[in-house]
Amino acid sequence: MKKIIVIVVLVAILVVGAIGGLAMFGKGPFPNLIKPFKSSEGPPAAEPVAEVKERLFDLGTFIIPLVVKHTITRQIGMDLAIAVDGDSAGRVAGELPRLQNALLVDLYDFIPLHSDPHSAADKEAIRQRLVKVASRLFGEKAIHNVVIKSLYDR
């Protein structure tokens, strides 16, 4: 008698497990058995957000020496990243060295005029200038923003 009870319990466990497994994958006799429980456990679903097609590329650290009377008086360092339209990301990724070179060349001319790392106005002027240079290379629609992660004086 004990053997029959053990066999019946094992068969019942096997049947319930098979039905649960099939329901979990949306198959079998009860495909919607588990889905209502899953949706009620989590937080309420948020409204779908429009997908942002923007990629951020790290451009690295730029060190610009400030020369006065043939002597380096100080150095301005900055860590930059660029926000690019998702459609243009492949083209920009392929030409990152060209972009880095263009930004560096322009910074050598522009930084001596705006070299206060503590001034918000200078930081914004540098950011706008870098956006302008990057937009000249790739077009205005491709470049969203140049992010100055840090600006420091050495």
MOGIDA-V882236 format. One record per residue. N is the residue number from 0. RES is the residue in one small letter. NEAR is the number of other C-alpha atoms within 10 Angstrom. D_CENTER is the distance of its C-alpha to the mean C-alpha in Angstrom with 1 decimal. Layout:
# MOGIDA-V882236
n = (N:N)
res = (RES:RES)
near = (NEAR:NEAR)
d_center = (D_CENTER:D_CENTER)
This chain:
# MOGIDA-V882236
n = (0:1:2:3:4:5:6:7:8:9:10:11:12:13:14:15:16:17:18:19:20:21:22:23:24:25:26:27:28:29:30:31:32:33:34:35:36:37:38:39:40:41:42:43:44:45:46:47:48:49:50:51:52:53:54:55:56:57:58:59:60:61:62:63:64:65:66:67:68:69:70:71:72:73:74:75:76:77:78:79:80:81:82:83:84:85:86:87:88:89:90:91:92:93:94:95:96:97:98:99:100:101:102:103:104:105:106:107:108:109:110:111:112:113:114:115:116:117:118:119:120:121:122:123:124:125:126:127:128:129:130:131:132:133:134:135:136:137:138:139:140:141:142:143:144:145:146:147:148:149:150:151:152:153)
res = (m:k:k:i:i:v:i:v:v:l:v:a:i:l:v:v:g:a:i:g:g:l:a:m:f:g:k:g:p:f:p:n:l:i:k:p:f:k:s:s:e:g:p:p:a:a:e:p:v:a:e:v:k:e:r:l:f:d:l:g:t:f:i:i:p:l:v:v:k:h:t:i:t:r:q:i:g:m:d:l:a:i:a:v:d:g:d:s:a:g:r:v:a:g:e:l:p:r:l:q:n:a:l:l:v:d:l:y:d:f:i:p:l:h:s:d:p:h:s:a:a:d:k:e:a:i:r:q:r:l:v:k:v:a:s:r:l:f:g:e:k:a:i:h:n:v:v:i:k:s:l:y:d:r)
near = (5:7:8:9:10:11:11:12:12:12:12:12:12:12:12:12:12:13:17:19:15:17:18:16:12:15:14:14:11:13:16:14:16:16:13:9:10:9:11:9:8:8:7:8:7:6:6:6:6:6:6:8:11:17:17:16:17:15:17:11:15:17:17:23:18:16:12:10:6:7:9:11:11:14:17:18:18:17:16:20:16:21:18:23:20:16:13:17:19:12:12:22:12:10:13:14:12:12:18:17:11:16:19:16:12:14:19:14:11:16:18:15:11:16:21:16:16:11:11:10:12:16:18:13:15:20:17:14:17:24:20:17:17:23:16:12:15:16:12:13:11:20:25:17:19:23:18:16:12:12:18:14:15:10)
d_center = (65.0:62.2:61.0:60.8:58.8:56.3:56.0:55.5:52.8:51.0:51.2:49.9:46.9:46.2:46.5:44.3:41.7:41.8:41.6:38.6:36.8:37.5:36.5:33.2:32.4:33.9:37.1:40.7:43.1:40.7:37.3:36.2:37.6:34.4:32.0:33.5:33.2:29.5:28.7:30.9:29.5:25.9:24.8:25.5:23.2:21.1:21.3:19.0:16.2:15.6:12.7:10.3:10.3:7.9:5.9:5.4:8.3:10.0:13.6:15.4:18.3:21.0:24.5:27.0:30.6:32.8:36.3:39.4:42.8:41.6:40.0:36.4:36.5:33.0:29.5:26.4:23.1:19.6:16.1:14.0:10.7:10.7:9.0:10.5:11.9:11.1:14.8:15.1:12.2:14.8:17.3:15.2:14.1:17.8:18.9:16.7:20.0:21.7:19.2:19.3:23.1:23.4:21.5:23.6:26.8:26.2:25.3:28.7:30.5:28.5:27.9:31.6:31.9:29.0:28.9:28.9:25.7:26.8:27.3:24.8:26.6:26.2:22.5:22.1:24.5:22.6:19.3:21.2:23.0:19.9:18.5:22.0:22.2:19.0:20.2:23.5:22.1:19.9:21.2:20.3:18.5:16.0:14.8:13.4:13.2:13.7:12.4:15.1:13.9:17.5:20.8:23.9:27.5:29.1)
